[in-house]
């Protein structure tokens, strides 16, 4: 997900430099959404890993 956010941000930057304002806004919005989703997924899976580790540690 972070890779896609970075790619969309680079495409937005290049299109803005070339003068395609509308296209760059769309790609920037997609990059922001992908980045936020990636952060949410990271936090969610970190929480799941913490819970699973805690359950395993309790059984030992």
C-alpha positions as CSV (number, residue, x, y, z in Angstrom):
1,X,0.0,0.0,0.0
2,X,2.8,2.4,0.8
3,X,4.3,1.6,-2.5
4,X,1.1,2.6,-4.3
5,X,0.8,5.8,-2.3
6,X,4.3,6.7,-3.2
7,X,3.8,5.9,-6.9
8,X,0.6,8.0,-7.1
9,X,2.3,10.9,-5.3
10,X,5.2,10.8,-7.8
11,X,2.7,10.7,-10.7
12,X,0.8,13.7,-9.2
13,X,4.0,15.6,-8.8
14,X,5.1,14.9,-12.4
15,X,1.7,15.8,-13.8
16,X,1.6,19.0,-11.7
17,X,5.0,20.0,-13.1
18,X,3.8,19.4,-16.6
19,X,0.7,21.5,-16.1
20,X,-2.0,18.9,-15.7
21,X,-3.7,20.4,-12.7
22,X,-6.9,18.3,-12.6
23,X,-5.1,15.1,-13.1
24,X,-2.5,15.9,-10.4
25,X,-5.3,16.6,-7.9
26,X,-6.9,13.3,-8.6
27,X,-3.7,11.4,-8.2
28,X,-2.8,13.3,-5.1
29,X,-6.2,12.4,-3.6
30,X,-5.7,8.8,-4.5
31,X,-2.2,8.9,-2.9
32,X,-3.6,10.4,0.3
33,X,-6.4,7.7,0.5
34,X,-3.9,4.9,-0.2
35,X,-1.5,6.3,2.5
36,X,-4.3,6.6,5.1
37,X,-5.5,3.1,4.3
38,X,-2.0,1.7,4.6
39,X,-1.5,3.4,8.0
40,X,-4.9,2.0,9.2
41,X,-4.0,-1.5,8.0
42,X,-0.6,-1.3,9.7
43,X,-2.1,-0.3,13.0
44,X,-4.9,-2.9,12.7
45,X,-2.4,-5.8,12.0
46,X,0.0,-4.5,14.7
47,X,-2.9,-4.7,17.2
48,X,-3.8,-8.2,16.0
49,X,-0.2,-9.3,16.3
50,X,0.0,-7.9,19.8
51,X,-3.2,-9.7,20.8
52,X,-2.0,-13.0,19.3
53,X,1.3,-12.7,21.1
54,X,-0.4,-11.9,24.4
55,X,-2.6,-15.0,24.0
56,X,0.4,-17.2,23.3
57,X,2.4,-15.7,26.2
58,X,-0.5,-16.4,28.6
59,X,-0.7,-20.0,27.5
60,X,3.0,-20.5,28.2
